[in-house]
Amino acid sequence: MTACTCGLRPIAYEDTEHYLISMDFLAGRERFFKHLFADDADDADDADDAADD
């Protein structure tokens, strides 16, 4: 089931957001990790640079 302006309606499991995101992750988890952890690495580099000043 999914919600729409007309209420709830049946939906195929393969069309659910959960399924699509999970499959996308499994097909390219490196891309997800790169996106998720990019800010952490950038913040650490910025902290190191600030400590050097």
C-alpha positions as CSV (number, residue, x, y, z in Angstrom):
1,M,0.0,0.0,0.0
2,T,1.1,3.5,-0.6
3,A,-0.5,6.9,0.2
4,C,-1.7,9.2,-2.6
5,T,-4.1,12.1,-2.8
6,C,-6.9,9.6,-3.3
7,G,-6.0,7.6,-0.1
8,L,-4.2,4.2,0.0
9,R,-3.7,2.1,-3.1
10,P,-2.0,-1.2,-3.7
11,I,1.6,-1.1,-5.0
12,A,4.0,-3.8,-6.1
13,Y,6.8,-4.5,-3.6
14,E,9.4,-3.7,-6.3
15,D,7.9,-0.2,-6.7
16,T,8.2,0.7,-3.0
17,E,10.7,3.4,-2.0
18,H,12.3,1.0,0.5
19,Y,12.9,-1.6,-2.2
20,L,14.3,0.8,-4.8
21,I,16.7,2.4,-2.3
22,S,17.9,-1.0,-1.0
23,M,18.5,-2.3,-4.6
24,D,20.3,1.0,-5.5
25,F,22.5,0.6,-2.5
26,L,23.3,-3.0,-3.2
27,A,24.1,-2.2,-6.8
28,G,26.5,0.7,-6.0
29,R,27.3,0.9,-2.3
30,E,30.6,2.7,-2.9
31,R,28.6,5.6,-4.3
32,F,26.5,5.7,-1.1
33,F,29.5,5.5,1.1
34,K,31.3,8.2,-0.8
35,H,28.3,10.5,-0.4
36,L,27.7,9.6,3.3
37,F,31.3,10.0,4.4
38,A,32.5,12.8,2.2
39,D,31.6,15.6,4.7
40,D,33.3,13.7,7.6
41,A,36.6,13.6,5.7
42,D,36.3,17.2,4.6
43,D,35.6,18.3,8.1
44,A,38.6,16.4,9.4
45,D,40.9,18.0,6.8
46,D,39.5,21.5,7.7
47,A,40.2,20.8,11.4
48,D,43.8,19.7,10.6
49,D,44.3,22.8,8.5
50,A,43.0,25.0,11.3
51,A,45.3,23.4,13.9
52,D,48.3,24.0,11.6
53,D,47.5,27.8,11.5
